[in-house]
Structure formats: C-alpha cells, structure tokens
Amino acid sequence: MADLRLSKRDAFLAAVEAAPVVMGILNVTPDSFSDGGQHEEPAAAVAGALRMEKEGAAIIDIGAESTRPGATPLSETEELARLGHVLRPICDALTVAASIDTYKAAVARKAAALGVSVVNDIWGLQGDPDMAFATADTGCALVAMHNREGADACIDIVDGVLRFFERTLRLAREAGIPERHVILDPGFGFGKTLEQNYALLAQLDRLAVFGRPILLGLSRKRMIGAALKTDVGDRLFGTLGANVLGLANGARVLRVHDVRAHADAIRIYNAMEAAR
C-alpha cells in the first residue's frame, strides 16, 4: 500500500512538472461553502472522486473541515470521524493521487495511513508544530498555503506572502521534506482584503523566485462573486477567467470544484504554449 501511495505521489508531481493540472475538490462536510453535504457517505464520496478523475483531475483533495469564514472549527476527533469511513474507499478506487486538506498533524498521519499521498496545509507548516514532521515521516508531498489570522489593508500582501513562504520552506528543509515535494499556494481569500487578492493574482509571477509550482485556490470564492455580483452557484465563468490569468502568470495547479471546464481550459492553454 505504501509503495502504491508513494508512486501516486510521484506521478502527481511529475504531471505538475510537465504541464498545468487540475486538483478536484471533494469536501466530506455538511457545511462547506459550495459543496457541503454532497459527499458525506462513502458511496457518494467515491462516486464524486471517480467522476472528477474521469473529467481530468490529476489529484483529488479531500477535506472534512470547512475553512470558510465563520465556520466552526472541528476537533481532531471529529475530523477523523468524518474521514475514517471515506478515505480508504476513495484512495483504493482512484488511480490518481489523493490529498488531505487539514492543518492537524495527527489527521495528516492517519490520512496517510489510509492511502493519501499529499498533505494540503492551509497554515503552510506554521500552525501545528508537528505538521512538517508528519509530512516528512509519511513521505507525503506538501501543498503549503499562505494564511493570516486576519486581513490588514495596510500591508504589502505580496511581500508578506514571500516572507511567509521563506519560513515555510525552511521548516520543510529542517524536517526533511524534499524541496521537490513542495507546492506553494498563495491562499486567496485567507487573511486578505478583496484588493489584496487581486494584487496577488496580478503579481503571481513574483512567487517564481522559490522555484516551486504554484497552486491557485480561486474556485467560486468571494473575490469572484464580488467582482461579478453573483452567488456561489454562478461563479464558474469568473473562476475560469481568473484561473486562466493565473496560468499566464505561472500557476501549475488549479484547485477547483468544476474539473471538466478547467481541464478543457488547460488543454487550450497548452495548445497555445505548444504553438509559441
């Protein structure tokens, strides 16, 4: 099982190196802002994961705790209870990798034991002090997201993200996580004003200084709705537009709810790049 899990990790990382890819979002929660309540049962979760794989996802990101603004934090026990009956069936069913969306090291360790290949930490190793070691010990790759306790309109957000990732990468090295296993996520919608989110998107290419792939988590978010004056269910076209701009600025992974549409967008982007 460990060999298969790590081979899926390596296949995902190789795919990211070769071309932009899609990460499909699968929330096994009752309260996530977009798809809460749709995948709580194992059969529905497996069906959702397989559908996204068929549509072109290179990895499925599984989360059991909503991190939307105002969401109630889950205890470690509650999070593990939600994941315990769905993770193994999903990982066994998929031919692509699965990632666990958690900021708790104990949850990451358990998820790896159940077949997960990647840890997606919304605190970029700077929340739970054991997270870097949990990631290293399990051999998981890492998606490290920038986050803040709250937004501050007075700061230069891009400089803040750069400094945050410098510390994240240092923590990863000290724990023994290979740098080639790290993907960076600037954390759109987390501790940022609307204007800072768009400034970050416009200056995304500045993150290339780290030499690591960049993941965009823009799907259906408030920054899309605010620009379009639309509700969550009517943000696909805006999300596509923002993500294509992100691809042009160097993004390699698009974390989305709508896999097929974004897989098609990437194919068009790749065709253009091949013709340059």
Secondary structure as the mmCIF struct_conf table of DSSP 4:
data_model
#
loop_
_struct_conf.conf_type_id
_struct_conf.id
_struct_conf.beg_label_comp_id
_struct_conf.beg_label_asym_id
_struct_conf.beg_label_seq_id
_struct_conf.end_label_comp_id
_struct_conf.end_label_asym_id
_struct_conf.end_label_seq_id
HELX_RH_AL_P HELX_RH_AL_P1 ALA A 2 ALA A 18
BEND BEND1 ALA A 19 ALA A 19
STRN STRN1 VAL A 21 ASN A 27
BEND BEND2 PRO A 30 PRO A 30
TURN_TY1_P TURN_TY1_P1 PHE A 33 GLY A 37
BEND BEND3 GLN A 38 HIS A 39
BEND BEND4 GLU A 41 GLU A 41
HELX_RH_AL_P HELX_RH_AL_P2 PRO A 42 GLU A 55
TURN_TY1_P TURN_TY1_P2 GLY A 56 GLY A 56
BEND BEND5 ALA A 58 ALA A 58
STRN STRN2 ILE A 59 GLY A 63
BEND BEND6 ALA A 64 GLU A 65
BEND BEND7 ARG A 68 ARG A 68
TURN_TY1_P TURN_TY1_P3 PRO A 69 GLY A 70
HELX_LH_PP_P HELX_LH_PP_P1 ALA A 71 SER A 75
HELX_RH_AL_P HELX_RH_AL_P3 GLU A 76 GLY A 84
TURN_TY1_P TURN_TY1_P4 HIS A 85 VAL A 86
HELX_RH_AL_P HELX_RH_AL_P4 LEU A 87 ALA A 93
BEND BEND8 THR A 95 VAL A 96
STRN STRN3 ALA A 97 ASP A 101
BEND BEND9 TYR A 103 TYR A 103
HELX_RH_AL_P HELX_RH_AL_P5 ALA A 105 ALA A 113
TURN_TY1_P TURN_TY1_P5 LEU A 114 GLY A 115
STRN STRN4 VAL A 118 ASP A 121
TURN_TY1_P TURN_TY1_P6 ILE A 122 LEU A 125
BEND BEND10 GLN A 126 ASP A 128
TURN_TY1_P TURN_TY1_P7 PRO A 129 ASP A 130
HELX_RH_AL_P HELX_RH_AL_P6 MET A 131 THR A 138
TURN_TY1_P TURN_TY1_P8 GLY A 139 GLY A 139
STRN STRN5 ALA A 141 MET A 145
BEND BEND11 GLU A 149 GLY A 150
TURN_TY1_P TURN_TY1_P9 ALA A 153 CYS A 154
BEND BEND12 ILE A 155 ILE A 155
HELX_RH_AL_P HELX_RH_AL_P7 ILE A 157 ALA A 175
TURN_TY1_P TURN_TY1_P10 GLY A 176 GLY A 176
HELX_RH_3T_P HELX_RH_3T_P1 GLU A 179 HIS A 181
STRN STRN6 VAL A 182 ASP A 185
TURN_TY1_P TURN_TY1_P11 PHE A 188 GLY A 189
BEND BEND13 PHE A 190 GLY A 191
HELX_RH_AL_P HELX_RH_AL_P8 LEU A 194 ALA A 202
TURN_TY1_P TURN_TY1_P12 GLN A 203 GLN A 203
HELX_RH_3T_P HELX_RH_3T_P2 LEU A 204 PHE A 210
BEND BEND14 ARG A 212 ARG A 212
STRN STRN7 ILE A 214 ILE A 214
STRN STRN8 LEU A 215 LEU A 216
TURN_TY1_P TURN_TY1_P13 SER A 219 ARG A 220
HELX_RH_AL_P HELX_RH_AL_P9 ARG A 222 LEU A 228
TURN_TY1_P TURN_TY1_P14 LYS A 229 LYS A 229
HELX_RH_3T_P HELX_RH_3T_P3 VAL A 232 ASP A 234
HELX_RH_AL_P HELX_RH_AL_P10 LEU A 236 ALA A 248
TURN_TY1_P TURN_TY1_P15 ASN A 249 GLY A 250
STRN STRN9 VAL A 253 VAL A 256
BEND BEND15 HIS A 257 HIS A 257
HELX_RH_AL_P HELX_RH_AL_P11 VAL A 259 ALA A 275
#
